[in-house]
Amino acid sequence: MKKLLIISPYFPPTNAADMQRVRISLPFFNLYGWDAEVVTVDEKYAEMVRDNLLMESVPSDITIHKVKAFNKKWTSKLGLGSIGLRSLYYYLKKVNSLLKKNNYDLIYFSTTQFPVCILGAYWKKKFKIPYVIDMQDPWYSTYYDDKPKEQRPPKYWFSQRINKYLEPIAIKNVNGLISVSENYISDLKQRYPIIKNIPEAIITFGSFKKDVDIALNHSGEFIPILLPDFINIVYIGRGGNDMHKAIEPVFKALKAGLNTNHEQFKKLKFYFIGTSYAASGKGIPTIKPLANFYGIGEQVIEITDRIPYYHTLNTLMAADALFIPGSDDPQYSASKIYPYLLTQKPLLAIFNENSNAVDTLLRCALYANIFTFGKDEFQKSEALINLMLDWSNREFAPIETTDYFENFSASNLTLKQTELFLNSLKN
């Protein structure tokens, strides 16, 4: 049995998207010959929604090491608000101690808190231990460079410069790369030719059936969000101006339907939940203003605050239909599609035609309504109006998952990770 040390600053009970791969893989690492331990930041230092039920999905025999982080109250004054930067010193101390005492075969960074990844190069040099990085998002990216200032993330100027400096430290020494998008890896190998021959694997996020069971077992504990007496169409996930191209066709079609058949279309209510990563109560709406622009504000509810993970699953299962909008960034990979497919609810998805999510949905979900933006806008508008009319009459076509969907089970995707681990040990 090989020993794996996982670096994941966010971990249950913290409800953060970038810890989900680790969480749903932990039950299966042992099955494929790896004894995994996790080093995470104590949840009291994370300003994120907590979901204590997440711990029910974590095997009880997994060793979890917790580190501290500097208080954000003080570090944010220096521009160092991310948990990756605030925990860097404590990660160094803790993992140094672990590596001196134990014989680990590999260190696995699975996080979007990328600054901690620079420690991989240090540990590799000091302890001769290889490491793998899971690129769930781009680290250094120029995507927002030509965007208006108001559309850029907070402290963009600072983060761009620190990312440009830190990324090569970690990437030039890495032994293997995992990514949700082939583009992320190809961009890195173009930027750093020294890694052009290292092992790589494109592994999306996956489905974990146990999550649905946990959500159903606790369904009575959640306060309902959806309003009665409406046809409720739900999206839960981040918002942002980069999703407007996917959402605008829906809002235009809804507006057209309200103009021609108001009584029927006013039955529809669209929800956008958890659209901001900001602290509770501090999120800035990015979808509701678009709805107001098209004059359909009464049909759209945006809740910027994130909700606990199993509350999310229960809300998806309580919806009449689901909507997944994609980013205008073709590299965007919507990891959220797999829990959506598990619900088998009627589904509308609109993505950039070059997103890998399009092919996945086409191969995994029968009867899903899948559109791409940028082409055949008139035909898409007509189709969306007809779809909404059907839904307003409660004429639904629930999706059916195909045999291909099993390729995205947590067990199969964990196997792919361990295969990449073995190849990285040879590098």
Summary of the structure (lengths in Angstrom):
residues: 427
radius of gyration: 21.8
end to end distance: 19.5
largest distance: 71.6
contacts: 1383
relative contact order: 0.12
helix: 48%
strand: 18%
